[in-house]
Amino acid sequence: MPLDDSKTNIISGHAQRLLGSRDWPKTICPSEIARALSKEELDLLNASEWRETMDDIREWVWQRRELGEVEVLQKGQVAAVARLEDIRGPIRVRATRV
């Protein structure tokens, strides 16, 4: 399900800050984005704690992957999976190389 603009803006702010703080090929864990959310942001995302935001954050990551803005990695390799629903296990995220 696509994220609405409000959720996208909240997640984007933290994700872009975290991704921007790491030089390529360094990665972030999507949970770093979730853990950066304030209580007010959690409320706006209809979540009582950061774990409840992980589906939205993974959706944001996947949307950015489709736009070519980030790469999704598993076990240190760029994931070749075509659909978010097919991802199993932990992922890491990095900005695409400029």
N, CA, C and O atoms as CSV, one atom per row, in Angstrom:
chain,resi,resn,atom,element,x,y,z
A,1,MET,N,N,0.854,-1.184,0.000
A,1,MET,CA,C,0.000,0.000,0.000
A,1,MET,C,C,0.893,1.238,0.000
A,1,MET,O,O,1.789,1.347,0.837
A,2,PRO,N,N,0.668,2.162,-0.913
A,2,PRO,CA,C,1.497,3.366,-0.976
A,2,PRO,C,C,1.366,4.213,0.290
A,2,PRO,O,O,0.301,4.294,0.902
A,3,LEU,N,N,2.465,4.831,0.655
A,3,LEU,CA,C,2.469,5.724,1.815
A,3,LEU,C,C,1.863,7.059,1.432
A,3,LEU,O,O,2.052,7.538,0.314
A,4,ASP,N,N,1.125,7.666,2.372
A,4,ASP,CA,C,0.609,9.010,2.096
A,4,ASP,C,C,1.743,10.023,2.287
A,4,ASP,O,O,2.804,9.693,2.816
A,5,ASP,N,N,1.497,11.256,1.848
A,5,ASP,CA,C,2.540,12.295,1.873
A,5,ASP,C,C,3.054,12.567,3.282
A,5,ASP,O,O,4.250,12.787,3.471
A,6,SER,N,N,2.178,12.553,4.257
A,6,SER,CA,C,2.575,12.833,5.629
A,6,SER,C,C,3.571,11.788,6.134
A,6,SER,O,O,4.613,12.139,6.689
A,7,LYS,N,N,3.252,10.511,5.944
A,7,LYS,CA,C,4.156,9.437,6.372
A,7,LYS,C,C,5.466,9.500,5.594
A,7,LYS,O,O,6.546,9.336,6.161
A,8,THR,N,N,5.357,9.739,4.297
A,8,THR,CA,C,6.555,9.816,3.464
A,8,THR,C,C,7.483,10.917,3.948
A,8,THR,O,O,8.694,10.712,4.036
A,9,ASN,N,N,6.932,12.080,4.263
A,9,ASN,CA,C,7.752,13.206,4.720
A,9,ASN,C,C,8.460,12.908,6.035
A,9,ASN,O,O,9.633,13.239,6.203
A,10,ILE,N,N,7.754,12.288,6.957
A,10,ILE,CA,C,8.344,11.966,8.257
A,10,ILE,C,C,9.499,10.986,8.073
A,10,ILE,O,O,10.595,11.205,8.589
A,11,ILE,N,N,9.253,9.921,7.348
A,11,ILE,CA,C,10.275,8.891,7.150
A,11,ILE,C,C,11.434,9.443,6.320
A,11,ILE,O,O,12.595,9.175,6.628
A,12,SER,N,N,11.132,10.203,5.281
A,12,SER,CA,C,12.166,10.742,4.395
A,12,SER,C,C,13.170,11.611,5.141
A,12,SER,O,O,14.374,11.529,4.900
A,13,GLY,N,N,12.675,12.430,6.035
A,13,GLY,CA,C,13.574,13.329,6.764
A,13,GLY,C,C,14.658,12.566,7.501
A,13,GLY,O,O,15.838,12.901,7.393
A,14,HIS,N,N,14.272,11.550,8.244
A,14,HIS,CA,C,15.248,10.764,9.001
A,14,HIS,C,C,16.098,9.899,8.081
A,14,HIS,O,O,17.310,9.797,8.270
A,15,ALA,N,N,15.478,9.280,7.095
A,15,ALA,CA,C,16.218,8.397,6.192
A,15,ALA,C,C,17.280,9.166,5.423
A,15,ALA,O,O,18.419,8.711,5.313
A,16,GLN,N,N,16.923,10.314,4.897
A,16,GLN,CA,C,17.878,11.086,4.116
A,16,GLN,C,C,19.020,11.606,4.985
A,16,GLN,O,O,20.167,11.653,4.541
A,17,ARG,N,N,18.711,11.994,6.214
A,17,ARG,CA,C,19.765,12.440,7.129
A,17,ARG,C,C,20.731,11.294,7.423
A,17,ARG,O,O,21.947,11.480,7.373
A,18,LEU,N,N,20.200,10.119,7.726
A,18,LEU,CA,C,21.049,8.970,8.041
A,18,LEU,C,C,21.851,8.514,6.826
A,18,LEU,O,O,23.048,8.249,6.934
A,19,LEU,N,N,21.200,8.423,5.680
A,19,LEU,CA,C,21.910,8.005,4.464
A,19,LEU,C,C,22.964,9.026,4.068
A,19,LEU,O,O,24.042,8.659,3.601
A,20,GLY,N,N,22.662,10.299,4.251
A,20,GLY,CA,C,23.600,11.356,3.908
A,20,GLY,C,C,24.811,11.410,4.815
A,20,GLY,O,O,25.836,11.993,4.460
A,21,SER,N,N,24.696,10.805,5.984
A,21,SER,CA,C,25.817,10.829,6.930
A,21,SER,C,C,26.804,9.687,6.693
A,21,SER,O,O,27.827,9.605,7.373
A,22,ARG,N,N,26.515,8.822,5.751
A,22,ARG,CA,C,27.370,7.668,5.463
A,22,ARG,C,C,27.895,7.745,4.038
A,22,ARG,O,O,27.129,7.877,3.084
A,23,ASP,N,N,29.199,7.664,3.912
A,23,ASP,CA,C,29.797,7.632,2.584
A,23,ASP,C,C,29.564,6.261,1.953
A,23,ASP,O,O,29.519,5.244,2.644
A,24,TRP,N,N,29.418,6.253,0.633
A,24,TRP,CA,C,29.262,4.997,-0.091
A,24,TRP,C,C,30.512,4.173,0.118
A,24,TRP,O,O,31.595,4.736,-0.040
A,25,PRO,N,N,30.473,2.927,0.450
A,25,PRO,CA,C,29.377,1.972,0.401
A,25,PRO,C,C,28.749,1.667,1.757
A,25,PRO,O,O,28.114,0.625,1.915
A,26,LYS,N,N,28.910,2.545,2.728
A,26,LYS,CA,C,28.329,2.315,4.054
A,26,LYS,C,C,26.809,2.263,3.971
A,26,LYS,O,O,26.196,2.907,3.120
A,27,THR,N,N,26.213,1.483,4.873
A,27,THR,CA,C,24.771,1.249,4.853
A,27,THR,C,C,24.130,1.658,6.175
A,27,THR,O,O,24.806,1.919,7.170
A,28,ILE,N,N,22.809,1.701,6.145
A,28,ILE,CA,C,22.032,1.867,7.374
A,28,ILE,C,C,21.057,0.694,7.478
A,28,ILE,O,O,20.738,0.037,6.487
A,29,CYS,N,N,20.607,0.459,8.673
A,29,CYS,CA,C,19.549,-0.513,8.908
A,29,CYS,C,C,18.235,0.264,8.954
A,29,CYS,O,O,18.183,1.337,9.555
A,30,PRO,N,N,17.182,-0.248,8.337
A,30,PRO,CA,C,15.898,0.457,8.410
A,30,PRO,C,C,15.449,0.751,9.846
A,30,PRO,O,O,14.737,1.726,10.087
A,31,SER,N,N,15.860,-0.084,10.789
A,31,SER,CA,C,15.467,0.173,12.179
A,31,SER,C,C,16.105,1.449,12.728
A,31,SER,O,O,15.586,2.029,13.681
A,32,GLU,N,N,17.223,1.898,12.145
A,32,GLU,CA,C,17.824,3.168,12.567
A,32,GLU,C,C,16.872,4.322,12.277
A,32,GLU,O,O,16.782,5.271,13.056
A,33,ILE,N,N,16.169,4.239,11.166
A,33,ILE,CA,C,15.171,5.259,10.829
A,33,ILE,C,C,14.054,5.221,11.868
A,33,ILE,O,O,13.655,6.256,12.402
A,34,ALA,N,N,13.560,4.030,12.145
A,34,ALA,CA,C,12.459,3.870,13.099
A,34,ALA,C,C,12.841,4.364,14.485
A,34,ALA,O,O,12.041,5.015,15.157
A,35,ARG,N,N,14.044,4.063,14.910
A,35,ARG,CA,C,14.486,4.455,16.253
A,35,ARG,C,C,14.709,5.959,16.373
A,35,ARG,O,O,14.731,6.498,17.480
A,36,ALA,N,N,14.873,6.636,15.241
A,36,ALA,CA,C,15.082,8.088,15.250
A,36,ALA,C,C,13.772,8.871,15.387
A,36,ALA,O,O,13.800,10.079,15.621
A,37,LEU,N,N,12.641,8.204,15.244
A,37,LEU,CA,C,11.341,8.883,15.290
A,37,LEU,C,C,11.019,9.380,16.697
A,37,LEU,O,O,11.214,8.669,17.683
A,38,SER,N,N,10.530,10.597,16.769
A,38,SER,CA,C,10.111,11.161,18.056
A,38,SER,C,C,8.733,10.609,18.441
A,38,SER,O,O,8.056,9.986,17.623
A,39,LYS,N,N,8.340,10.839,19.658
A,39,LYS,CA,C,7.015,10.413,20.132
A,39,LYS,C,C,5.927,11.049,19.268
A,39,LYS,O,O,4.951,10.388,18.912
A,40,GLU,N,N,6.090,12.322,18.932
A,40,GLU,CA,C,5.103,13.021,18.102
A,40,GLU,C,C,5.022,12.390,16.706
A,40,GLU,O,O,3.935,12.230,16.150
A,41,GLU,N,N,6.179,12.038,16.153
A,41,GLU,CA,C,6.192,11.404,14.834
A,41,GLU,C,C,5.572,10.005,14.890
A,41,GLU,O,O,4.842,9.609,13.982
A,42,LEU,N,N,5.862,9.271,15.946
A,42,LEU,CA,C,5.227,7.958,16.111
A,42,LEU,C,C,3.713,8.109,16.145
A,42,LEU,O,O,2.995,7.323,15.526
A,43,ASP,N,N,3.226,9.110,16.863
A,43,ASP,CA,C,1.781,9.356,16.921
A,43,ASP,C,C,1.220,9.630,15.533
A,43,ASP,O,O,0.165,9.105,15.177
A,44,LEU,N,N,1.919,10.452,14.741
A,44,LEU,CA,C,1.462,10.766,13.387
A,44,LEU,C,C,1.482,9.541,12.475
A,44,LEU,O,O,0.723,9.463,11.509
A,45,LEU,N,N,2.353,8.592,12.791
A,45,LEU,CA,C,2.428,7.345,12.018
A,45,LEU,C,C,1.512,6.264,12.592
A,45,LEU,O,O,1.541,5.112,12.157
A,46,ASN,N,N,0.699,6.656,13.577
A,46,ASN,CA,C,-0.230,5.727,14.236
A,46,ASN,C,C,0.502,4.534,14.861
A,46,ASN,O,O,0.069,3.388,14.739
A,47,ALA,N,N,1.602,4.826,15.520
A,47,ALA,CA,C,2.403,3.786,16.154
A,47,ALA,C,C,2.682,4.172,17.599
A,47,ALA,O,O,2.887,5.344,17.915
A,48,SER,N,N,2.688,3.175,18.466
A,48,SER,CA,C,3.011,3.450,19.860
A,48,SER,C,C,4.496,3.224,20.142
A,48,SER,O,O,5.020,3.724,21.137
A,49,GLU,N,N,5.177,2.472,19.272
A,49,GLU,CA,C,6.612,2.266,19.418
A,49,GLU,C,C,7.236,2.043,18.049
A,49,GLU,O,O,6.532,1.768,17.077
A,50,TRP,N,N,8.557,2.161,17.974
A,50,TRP,CA,C,9.248,2.184,16.689
A,50,TRP,C,C,9.035,0.924,15.865
A,50,TRP,O,O,8.966,1.007,14.639
A,51,ARG,N,N,8.930,-0.232,16.492
A,51,ARG,CA,C,8.770,-1.489,15.744
A,51,ARG,C,C,7.519,-1.483,14.862
A,51,ARG,O,O,7.484,-2.126,13.813
A,52,GLU,N,N,6.511,-0.762,15.295
A,52,GLU,CA,C,5.255,-0.707,14.536
A,52,GLU,C,C,5.388,0.091,13.238
A,52,GLU,O,O,4.481,0.070,12.406
A,53,THR,N,N,6.500,0.787,13.059
A,53,THR,CA,C,6.696,1.587,11.844
A,53,THR,C,C,7.502,0.861,10.774
A,53,THR,O,O,7.677,1.382,9.672
A,54,MET,N,N,7.990,-0.321,11.084
A,54,MET,CA,C,8.911,-0.995,10.173
A,54,MET,C,C,8.287,-1.323,8.810
A,54,MET,O,O,8.981,-1.244,7.796
A,55,ASP,N,N,7.023,-1.681,8.757
A,55,ASP,CA,C,6.396,-1.947,7.450
A,55,ASP,C,C,6.382,-0.686,6.594
A,55,ASP,O,O,6.678,-0.738,5.400
A,56,ASP,N,N,6.037,0.449,7.205
A,56,ASP,CA,C,6.038,1.716,6.466
A,56,ASP,C,C,7.449,2.090,6.011
A,56,ASP,O,O,7.642,2.572,4.895
A,57,ILE,N,N,8.413,1.867,6.867
A,57,ILE,CA,C,9.790,2.211,6.517
A,57,ILE,C,C,10.304,1.314,5.405
A,57,ILE,O,O,10.968,1.791,4.485
A,58,ARG,N,N,10.011,0.035,5.474
A,58,ARG,CA,C,10.422,-0.870,4.389
A,58,ARG,C,C,9.729,-0.481,3.084
A,58,ARG,O,O,10.331,-0.580,2.015
A,59,GLU,N,N,8.493,-0.049,3.157
A,59,GLU,CA,C,7.788,0.420,1.954
A,59,GLU,C,C,8.476,1.659,1.388
A,59,GLU,O,O,8.668,1.763,0.176
A,60,TRP,N,N,8.850,2.607,2.264
A,60,TRP,CA,C,9.568,3.801,1.816
A,60,TRP,C,C,10.867,3.407,1.129
A,60,TRP,O,O,11.187,3.916,0.055
A,61,VAL,N,N,11.623,2.492,1.757
A,61,VAL,CA,C,12.888,2.021,1.186
A,61,VAL,C,C,12.655,1.431,-0.196
A,61,VAL,O,O,13.399,1.719,-1.134
A,62,TRP,N,N,11.632,0.612,-0.319
A,62,TRP,CA,C,11.368,-0.045,-1.600
A,62,TRP,C,C,10.978,0.973,-2.670
A,62,TRP,O,O,11.393,0.852,-3.823
A,63,GLN,N,N,10.190,1.963,-2.297
A,63,GLN,CA,C,9.834,3.009,-3.256
A,63,GLN,C,C,11.082,3.727,-3.746
A,63,GLN,O,O,11.205,4.008,-4.938
A,64,ARG,N,N,12.009,4.028,-2.840
A,64,ARG,CA,C,13.238,4.716,-3.221
A,64,ARG,C,C,14.135,3.808,-4.058
A,64,ARG,O,O,14.865,4.281,-4.929
A,65,ARG,N,N,14.079,2.515,-3.793
A,65,ARG,CA,C,14.818,1.561,-4.618
A,65,ARG,C,C,14.289,1.603,-6.049
A,65,ARG,O,O,15.063,1.634,-7.005
A,66,GLU,N,N,12.975,1.605,-6.184
A,66,GLU,CA,C,12.355,1.643,-7.514
A,66,GLU,C,C,12.719,2.917,-8.270
A,66,GLU,O,O,12.795,2.909,-9.498
A,67,LEU,N,N,12.943,4.012,-7.545
A,67,LEU,CA,C,13.331,5.285,-8.155
A,67,LEU,C,C,14.839,5.362,-8.419
A,67,LEU,O,O,15.323,6.329,-9.008
A,68,GLY,N,N,15.573,4.342,-7.981
A,68,GLY,CA,C,17.009,4.322,-8.186
A,68,GLY,C,C,17.794,5.168,-7.200
A,68,GLY,O,O,18.963,5.471,-7.439
A,69,GLU,N,N,17.170,5.554,-6.095
A,69,GLU,CA,C,17.834,6.416,-5.111
A,69,GLU,C,C,18.632,5.638,-4.073
A,69,GLU,O,O,19.606,6.151,-3.523
A,70,VAL,N,N,18.221,4.400,-3.804
A,70,VAL,CA,C,18.917,3.566,-2.821
A,70,VAL,C,C,19.074,2.156,-3.361
A,70,VAL,O,O,18.401,1.741,-4.305
A,71,GLU,N,N,19.986,1.438,-2.727
A,71,GLU,CA,C,20.156,0.014,-2.995
A,71,GLU,C,C,19.791,-0.741,-1.730
A,71,GLU,O,O,20.081,-0.294,-0.620
A,72,VAL,N,N,19.156,-1.882,-1.904
A,72,VAL,CA,C,18.787,-2.745,-0.792
A,72,VAL,C,C,19.744,-3.936,-0.820
A,72,VAL,O,O,19.909,-4.594,-1.847
A,73,LEU,N,N,20.365,-4.197,0.320
A,73,LEU,CA,C,21.338,-5.277,0.396
A,73,LEU,C,C,20.906,-6.341,1.385
A,73,LEU,O,O,20.242,-6.061,2.383
A,74,GLN,N,N,21.303,-7.573,1.083
A,74,GLN,CA,C,21.156,-8.688,2.008
A,74,GLN,C,C,22.467,-9.456,1.983
A,74,GLN,O,O,23.005,-9.752,0.916
A,75,LYS,N,N,22.969,-9.772,3.147
A,75,LYS,CA,C,24.236,-10.489,3.284
A,75,LYS,C,C,25.348,-9.825,2.487
A,75,LYS,O,O,26.191,-10.501,1.898
A,76,GLY,N,N,25.342,-8.482,2.473
A,76,GLY,CA,C,26.390,-7.728,1.828
A,76,GLY,C,C,26.280,-7.588,0.315
A,76,GLY,O,O,27.141,-6.973,-0.314
A,77,GLN,N,N,25.243,-8.146,-0.267
A,77,GLN,CA,C,25.051,-8.102,-1.717
A,77,GLN,C,C,23.754,-7.367,-2.055
A,77,GLN,O,O,22.771,-7.449,-1.318
A,78,VAL,N,N,23.765,-6.650,-3.180
A,78,VAL,CA,C,22.544,-5.978,-3.625
A,78,VAL,C,C,21.487,-7.043,-3.880
A,78,VAL,O,O,21.722,-7.998,-4.621
A,79,ALA,N,N,20.333,-6.874,-3.268
A,79,ALA,CA,C,19.241,-7.847,-3.397
A,79,ALA,C,C,18.690,-7.828,-4.814
A,79,ALA,O,O,18.396,-6.766,-5.364
A,80,ALA,N,N,18.554,-9.006,-5.396
A,80,ALA,CA,C,18.040,-9.127,-6.761
A,80,ALA,C,C,16.540,-9.411,-6.764
A,80,ALA,O,O,15.971,-9.725,-7.809
A,81,VAL,N,N,15.913,-9.304,-5.629
A,81,VAL,CA,C,14.487,-9.588,-5.489
A,81,VAL,C,C,13.668,-8.480,-6.139
A,81,VAL,O,O,13.973,-7.299,-5.975
A,82,ALA,N,N,12.635,-8.860,-6.873
A,82,ALA,CA,C,11.832,-7.881,-7.619
A,82,ALA,C,C,10.749,-7.219,-6.775
A,82,ALA,O,O,10.370,-6.078,-7.039
A,83,ARG,N,N,10.247,-7.924,-5.759
A,83,ARG,CA,C,9.127,-7.383,-4.978
A,83,ARG,C,C,9.466,-7.367,-3.491
A,83,ARG,O,O,10.115,-8.277,-2.976
A,84,LEU,N,N,9.020,-6.326,-2.820
A,84,LEU,CA,C,9.231,-6.203,-1.377
A,84,LEU,C,C,8.689,-7.425,-0.641
A,84,LEU,O,O,9.300,-7.895,0.319
A,85,GLU,N,N,7.567,-7.931,-1.079
A,85,GLU,CA,C,6.934,-9.076,-0.422
A,85,GLU,C,C,7.810,-10.321,-0.444
A,85,GLU,O,O,7.619,-11.232,0.363
A,86,ASP,N,N,8.771,-10.363,-1.366
A,86,ASP,CA,C,9.636,-11.536,-1.501
A,86,ASP,C,C,10.903,-11.449,-0.659
A,86,ASP,O,O,11.667,-12.411,-0.589
A,87,ILE,N,N,11.132,-10.312,-0.023
A,87,ILE,CA,C,12.313,-10.152,0.839
A,87,ILE,C,C,12.080,-10.939,2.119
A,87,ILE,O,O,11.048,-10.794,2.773
A,88,ARG,N,N,13.041,-11.765,2.464
A,88,ARG,CA,C,13.002,-12.524,3.713
A,88,ARG,C,C,14.283,-12.225,4.471
A,88,ARG,O,O,15.378,-12.316,3.916
A,89,GLY,N,N,14.145,-11.873,5.726
A,89,GLY,CA,C,15.311,-11.614,6.549
A,89,GLY,C,C,15.704,-10.154,6.568
A,89,GLY,O,O,15.049,-9.310,5.957
A,90,PRO,N,N,16.786,-9.867,7.280
A,90,PRO,CA,C,17.225,-8.479,7.452
A,90,PRO,C,C,17.756,-7.872,6.156
A,90,PRO,O,O,18.297,-8.561,5.291
A,91,ILE,N,N,17.581,-6.567,6.056
A,91,ILE,CA,C,18.107,-5.818,4.921
A,91,ILE,C,C,18.927,-4.647,5.430
A,91,ILE,O,O,18.777,-4.211,6.571
A,92,ARG,N,N,19.787,-4.153,4.574
A,92,ARG,CA,C,20.536,-2.930,4.803
A,92,ARG,C,C,20.257,-2.030,3.612
A,92,ARG,O,O,19.856,-2.503,2.548
A,93,VAL,N,N,20.470,-0.736,3.791
A,93,VAL,CA,C,20.154,0.234,2.742
A,93,VAL,C,C,21.335,1.187,2.583
A,93,VAL,O,O,21.954,1.602,3.562
A,94,ARG,N,N,21.633,1.522,1.334
A,94,ARG,CA,C,22.645,2.550,1.084
A,94,ARG,C,C,22.187,3.414,-0.088
A,94,ARG,O,O,21.443,2.976,-0.966
A,95,ALA,N,N,22.656,4.640,-0.064
A,95,ALA,CA,C,22.381,5.539,-1.184
A,95,ALA,C,C,23.101,4.988,-2.413
A,95,ALA,O,O,24.154,4.361,-2.297
A,96,THR,N,N,22.529,5.224,-3.578
A,96,THR,CA,C,23.202,4.786,-4.796
A,96,THR,C,C,24.469,5.609,-4.990
A,96,THR,O,O,24.563,6.753,-4.547
A,97,ARG,N,N,25.405,5.020,-5.638
A,97,ARG,CA,C,26.689,5.686,-5.869
A,97,ARG,C,C,26.531,6.838,-6.832
A,97,ARG,O,O,25.878,6.705,-7.867
A,98,VAL,N,N,27.128,7.972,-6.498
A,98,VAL,CA,C,27.035,9.144,-7.363
A,98,VAL,C,C,28.260,9.319,-8.189
A,98,VAL,O,O,28.344,10.262,-8.975
